[in-house]
């Protein structure tokens, strides 16, 4: 059993992925922040789950609006409600993603001293 486990271990150095990443992107492709830094903790444990929930909420709203639209049976009020839900969900998603991009760009410029 141990021999089987030893054979199934995948490592970047044994598969050639490390050398491929370095050849393609240089030495900067490796994560530069340690798992103990505050920015890594916030990004990994707070921001990523929030974006997951935002994506899930958008998906649920889009499906709900689609079902509402399909079952409207010609009722213009239900169709308008479905359109409003889709537009509102899309605008909300765009606002959240744009705010993340803007905040990330500003924080990167402030912390690195250069504008990207």
DOFIMI-873174 format. One line per field, with one value per residue (C-alpha): y, x negated, z negated; residue number from 1; residue in one letter. Coordinates in nm, 2 decimals. Each point is the difference from the previous one (the first is absolute). Layout:
<recs>
py	(Y ...) $
px	(X ...) $
pz	(Z ...) $
num	(NUM ...) $
residu	(A ...) $
</recs>
This chain:
<recs>
py	(0.00 0.24 -0.06 0.09 0.32 0.09 -0.04 0.22 0.30 0.28 0.27 0.29 -0.10 -0.36 0.10 0.28 0.26 0.21 0.02 0.07 0.28 0.16 -0.03 0.16 0.27 0.03 -0.02 0.23 -0.26 -0.15 0.15 0.27 0.04 -0.25 -0.17 0.18 0.36 0.21 0.08 -0.37 -0.08 0.27 -0.09 -0.37 -0.03 0.30 0.14 -0.33 -0.14 0.33 -0.01 -0.36 0.11 0.29 -0.24 -0.24 0.28 0.12 -0.35 -0.06 0.33 -0.07 -0.34 0.14 0.27 -0.25 -0.23 0.30 0.12 -0.35 -0.05 0.34 -0.13 0.33 0.21 0.32 0.08 -0.33 0.05 0.35 -0.12 -0.27 0.26 0.23 -0.28 -0.09 0.36 0.07 -0.32 0.08 0.36 -0.12 -0.25 0.26 0.25 -0.26 -0.11 0.35 0.11 -0.30 0.09 0.37 -0.08 -0.26 0.25 0.28 -0.22 -0.15 0.35 0.12 -0.30 -0.04 0.37 -0.04 0.03 -0.31) $
px	(0.00 -0.28 -0.16 0.33 0.02 -0.36 0.07 0.31 -0.17 -0.02 -0.26 -0.08 -0.37 0.08 0.26 -0.20 0.27 -0.25 -0.24 0.28 0.14 -0.35 -0.06 0.33 0.03 -0.35 -0.06 0.29 0.27 -0.06 0.22 -0.21 0.21 -0.02 0.32 -0.05 0.02 0.30 0.08 -0.01 0.22 0.26 -0.01 0.02 0.23 0.23 0.01 0.00 0.30 0.19 -0.05 0.12 0.32 0.04 -0.03 0.24 0.25 -0.03 0.06 0.30 0.15 -0.06 0.16 0.29 0.06 -0.03 0.26 0.22 -0.03 0.07 0.31 0.14 0.24 0.02 0.06 -0.20 -0.03 -0.18 -0.23 -0.08 -0.07 -0.24 -0.18 -0.03 -0.15 -0.25 -0.10 -0.04 -0.20 -0.23 -0.05 -0.08 -0.25 -0.17 -0.02 -0.15 -0.26 -0.08 -0.05 -0.23 -0.21 -0.02 -0.09 -0.26 -0.16 -0.01 -0.14 -0.26 -0.11 -0.02 -0.19 -0.24 -0.05 0.07 0.32 0.10) $
pz	(0.00 -0.08 0.34 0.16 -0.20 0.09 0.37 -0.01 -0.16 0.25 -0.04 0.22 0.02 0.11 0.26 0.16 -0.08 -0.20 0.29 0.25 -0.22 -0.04 0.38 0.08 -0.26 -0.15 -0.37 -0.08 0.06 -0.35 -0.27 -0.17 -0.31 -0.29 -0.12 -0.33 0.13 -0.08 0.37 0.09 -0.29 0.09 0.37 -0.05 -0.30 0.04 0.36 0.19 -0.20 0.04 0.37 0.00 -0.18 0.24 0.30 -0.16 -0.07 0.36 0.13 -0.22 0.10 0.37 -0.02 -0.20 0.26 0.28 -0.15 -0.07 0.36 0.14 -0.22 0.07 0.26 0.17 -0.32 0.07 -0.37 -0.07 0.30 -0.11 -0.35 0.14 0.21 -0.30 -0.20 0.27 0.05 -0.37 -0.06 0.29 -0.11 -0.35 0.12 0.22 -0.29 -0.23 0.25 0.10 -0.36 -0.06 0.31 -0.10 -0.36 0.11 0.24 -0.25 -0.28 0.24 0.10 -0.35 -0.13 0.29 0.07 0.37 0.21 0.18) $
num	(1 2 3 4 5 6 7 8 9 10 11 12 13 14 15 16 17 18 19 20 21 22 23 24 25 26 27 28 29 30 31 32 33 34 35 36 37 38 39 40 41 42 43 44 45 46 47 48 49 50 51 52 53 54 55 56 57 58 59 60 61 62 63 64 65 66 67 68 69 70 71 72 73 74 75 76 77 78 79 80 81 82 83 84 85 86 87 88 89 90 91 92 93 94 95 96 97 98 99 100 101 102 103 104 105 106 107 108 109 110 111 112 113 114 115 116) $
residu	(X X X X X X X X X X X X X X X X X X X X X X X X X X X X X X X X X X X X X X X X X X X X X X X X X X X X X X X X X X X X X X X X X X X X X X X X X X X X X X X X X X X X X X X X X X X X X X X X X X X X X X X X X X X X X X X X X X X X) $
</recs>
